[in-house]
Amino acid sequence: MATLHGAPLSPFVRKVIFALETKGIDFDINPITPVAIPEGFEKLSPLKKIPAFEDDLISTADSSVICEYLDQRYPENPIYPQDLVARAKVRWFEEYADTVLLSACGPIFFERFVKVHLMKQESDEQRIQNLIENDIPPVFDYLNEQLSDAGFIVGASLTTADFALGSNLINTMYAGHKIDSERWPKLVAYQQRLFATELFQRRLTSDKAMMAQ
Ligand SMILES: N[C@@H](CCC(=O)N[C@@H](CS)C(=O)NCC(=O)O)C(=O)O
C-alpha cells in the first residue's frame, strides 16, 4: 500500500490527498508535521519538507512531483489536461498557488492555527493585519481576474491547479479569514463551487473530525 508522509492540514499534503482520492488509490497517512520531523526523514524527503510519498515503485518528495507521477502511473481520472495549452495553464496556477498564494495566505494559517493550537503561542495579529492589507489584495485581484463565472480555474473539470488553490483557500478559511465577496466575487464563487464538490466536502469533513480531537 502507498504511504503519504505529512499532516493532512498542510496545503501541499492535502493537494496530494486530492490527487490520490481522485484516482481512487488506497494509501496510508503518516501525519508528521514540520515542527516534529522524525530523525531520518531526509532519506524520504531530502529537504525535510512534507509531503513525501512511497509506493512499490518510488520514494519521492514534493507535491507537484508526486501529483505528476500519480497522473502518469494512473492515467484514469486525469488531474492534468492532455491539451498542451490547458496543461501549461494548470501547471502555472498550481505553481502560483504553491508559491504566491501560499506566501500571502499561509502565514495567517500559521499564526492563527499552527502557532495557537500546535505551538501553544499567541498569534501575531499585527503581522496578520499587514498580510490582509498589503500581501493578499494583489493575489486575490489576480485570481479574481483569471476566473470565469463557471467551472474551475482551467476548464470544467477539477485539476491539480484546483487542488493547490483550493487547499490554500481551505486553510485561509480555517484561519478565520473570510474573502470579501464584493471585492472578489469570482474568487468567492469559485471557492464555493470547489467546496461544494464531493472531493472537497469529504476533505472538509475529515479535517473537521481531526481538528475536533
Ligand atoms: N515544494 C514543496 C513544498 C513543501 C513545503 O514547503 N511543505 C511545508 C509544510 S506545508 C514544510 O514541510 N515546511 C518545513 C520546512 O520548510 O522546513 C511541495 O510542493 O511539496
The ligand as a MOL file (V3000), in Angstrom:
LIG
                    3D

  0  0  0     0  0            999 V3000
M  V30 BEGIN CTAB
M  V30 COUNTS 20 19 0 0 0
M  V30 BEGIN ATOM
M  V30 1 N 7.5400 22.4410 -2.9100 0
M  V30 2 C 7.1590 21.6070 -1.8040 0
M  V30 3 C 6.8620 22.4860 -0.5850 0
M  V30 4 C 6.5410 21.6590 0.6540 0
M  V30 5 C 6.5400 22.5080 1.9100 0
M  V30 6 O 7.0380 23.6510 1.9440 0
M  V30 7 N 5.9920 21.9340 2.9700 0
M  V30 8 C 5.9980 22.6200 4.2480 0
M  V30 9 C 4.7520 22.2700 5.0590 0
M  V30 10 S 3.2840 22.9470 4.4480 0
M  V30 11 C 7.1790 22.1390 5.0580 0
M  V30 12 O 7.4470 20.9660 5.1270 0
M  V30 13 N 7.9090 23.0810 5.6690 0
M  V30 14 C 9.0210 22.7660 6.5060 0
M  V30 15 C 10.2680 23.4670 6.0650 0
M  V30 16 O 10.2040 24.3240 5.1640 0
M  V30 17 O 11.3000 23.1780 6.6570 0
M  V30 18 C 5.9540 20.7560 -2.2010 0
M  V30 19 O 5.2420 21.1250 -3.1530 0
M  V30 20 O 5.7510 19.6830 -1.6110 0
M  V30 END ATOM
M  V30 BEGIN BOND
M  V30 1 1 1 2
M  V30 2 1 2 3
M  V30 3 1 2 18
M  V30 4 1 3 4
M  V30 5 1 4 5
M  V30 6 2 5 6
M  V30 7 1 5 7
M  V30 8 1 7 8
M  V30 9 1 8 9
M  V30 10 1 8 11
M  V30 11 1 9 10
M  V30 12 2 11 12
M  V30 13 1 11 13
M  V30 14 1 13 14
M  V30 15 1 14 15
M  V30 16 2 15 16
M  V30 17 1 15 17
M  V30 18 2 18 19
M  V30 19 1 18 20
M  V30 END BOND
M  V30 END CTAB
M  END
